[in-house]
């Protein structure tokens, strides 16, 4: 029919096809019965129906007795639907809920609220065979009752879900299906600890407004969250969806509400290439500052450049991370540590340059000589001096003893000699250690440079490995 939906037209065609089949079957059945009676000769049974023709003669062939009580449904017309609407909505109060407790089935689609389904017995016409060819009709919220449902954790709008332009489908058994659309901005607690390789869980809470749980009970649909219309996002990956029916208490009244839980995980490729990798590469600039010769004159400029680069990156990442003090990002902590190391690099570079270009006539303090000779040289491996190198001298045997008596005597003599020899060696060692060689200011500056290069390499490497391990393990 023109002016109506395809669903009505299809239902109408389906019923007309069924009616046509029924009539055809009755005609064929009656024809075969009459033919059989004609072939068998006259005389009907006592229970047979006797008919007369136009001339008044009786027809003795038995025929099928028609069902006079059967009322065929009227074919679908606009007038018929108008009559049905008048019948349903006459004396209908849209402020009155259908029953004492109305069960509203809710399911969520990531594009919109998928459907709200409830039963309104006042809108049922199943018992009236006149309207059997009308399976459903449409109406809107201006003419019929609807459940008052809100998005409880919305931050932009706390009004009741309403859309007068979205029609409600009223089915013949009294069930109403409504699919309102809308864009909902909701509040979610963000955990930025593992940014940018983080995973976020967000909940959309729907609750009844004004109606308590005794009057409206919200129940989940067969599928709590539908992902049929969901399209993949370039930044976030949908990990899982779920739903739960709960109840809350407000002002000593119990209210029904549903919680739809969405778990999202950030896609890592963009942030690895644009955040993590540049930060790790720039961390090597801090170490390379101590590799530049002091005569180059670029050490201060390079250390300040590394410091400013990290400051800029820290501000950019802080702008992208949600502002919260509940948790701190591991990446932000890493940047802060490297930023502190960069500041120390600038300070230590100034100290080293001051030592390197110091006046040669000034004497080097004794404490600085001892520190350089006993610590800095060994840890910086200056001229192959290390703290782990040991000198082992083999023990030579000068005599071969054959008798047991000689062995005993020589053992005592050797023990005394060995003790004396060790004492002499210790005295010699102490004398050598007391003699600290003379170092120039430039040598001390270069030794400190090499020591700081090794120290900062270890610190940056450990910090980077620990940070990447924490982020990778969580993801």
Secondary structure as GFF3:
##gff-version 3
##sequence-region A 1 475
A	DSSP	alpha_helix	6	40	.	.	.	ID=ss1
A	DSSP	beta_strand	51	52	.	.	.	ID=ss2
A	DSSP	beta_strand	58	59	.	.	.	ID=ss3
A	DSSP	alpha_helix	78	89	.	.	.	ID=ss4
A	DSSP	beta_strand	102	109	.	.	.	ID=ss5
A	DSSP	beta_strand	113	119	.	.	.	ID=ss6
A	DSSP	three_ten_helix	121	123	.	.	.	ID=ss7
A	DSSP	three_ten_helix	129	131	.	.	.	ID=ss8
A	DSSP	beta_strand	136	139	.	.	.	ID=ss9
A	DSSP	beta_strand	149	151	.	.	.	ID=ss10
A	DSSP	beta_strand	168	171	.	.	.	ID=ss11
A	DSSP	beta_strand	175	178	.	.	.	ID=ss12
A	DSSP	beta_strand	199	208	.	.	.	ID=ss13
A	DSSP	beta_strand	216	226	.	.	.	ID=ss14
A	DSSP	beta_strand	236	250	.	.	.	ID=ss15
A	DSSP	beta_strand	253	266	.	.	.	ID=ss16
A	DSSP	alpha_helix	269	271	.	.	.	ID=ss17
A	DSSP	pi_helix	272	276	.	.	.	ID=ss18
A	DSSP	alpha_helix	277	288	.	.	.	ID=ss19
A	DSSP	three_ten_helix	289	291	.	.	.	ID=ss20
A	DSSP	three_ten_helix	294	296	.	.	.	ID=ss21
A	DSSP	alpha_helix	299	320	.	.	.	ID=ss22
A	DSSP	alpha_helix	330	356	.	.	.	ID=ss23
A	DSSP	alpha_helix	366	371	.	.	.	ID=ss24
A	DSSP	pi_helix	372	376	.	.	.	ID=ss25
A	DSSP	alpha_helix	377	379	.	.	.	ID=ss26
A	DSSP	three_ten_helix	382	384	.	.	.	ID=ss27
A	DSSP	alpha_helix	404	434	.	.	.	ID=ss28
A	DSSP	alpha_helix	441	474	.	.	.	ID=ss29
###
